[in-house]
Amino acid sequence: MNANVDFTGVVLETDRLIIREWSEMDLEDFFEYAKVEGVGQMAGWNPHTSIQESKTILEMFIKGKKTFALELKENHKVIGSLGLETLSLSLSDEYENLV
């Protein structure tokens, strides 16, 4: 079962984080963490080599509306991202209505 979900305007909070939409104002913070060796490799992407590369990807995040910025409450610095993807899954008939 697939559902279209729009996360526009969604803001979630934990004790330490604000989980929110990306903004063009986040570019400097995004590039700062995305250029660090080892940060993106576990998620399947290489370190960013220019702020222009980060800008292009940030624009995709904003347009796609399925990747959140992880912002530290204490200093309002973006320290990471959280992406949501559609799960393509086929269930046998006996499990179809459980989703």
Secondary structure, 3 states (H helix, E strand, C coil): CCCCCCCCCCCEECCCEEEEECCHHHHHHHHHHHCCCCCCHHHCCCCCCCHHHHHHHHHHHHHHCCEEEEEECCCCCEEEEEECCCCCCCCCHHHHHHC
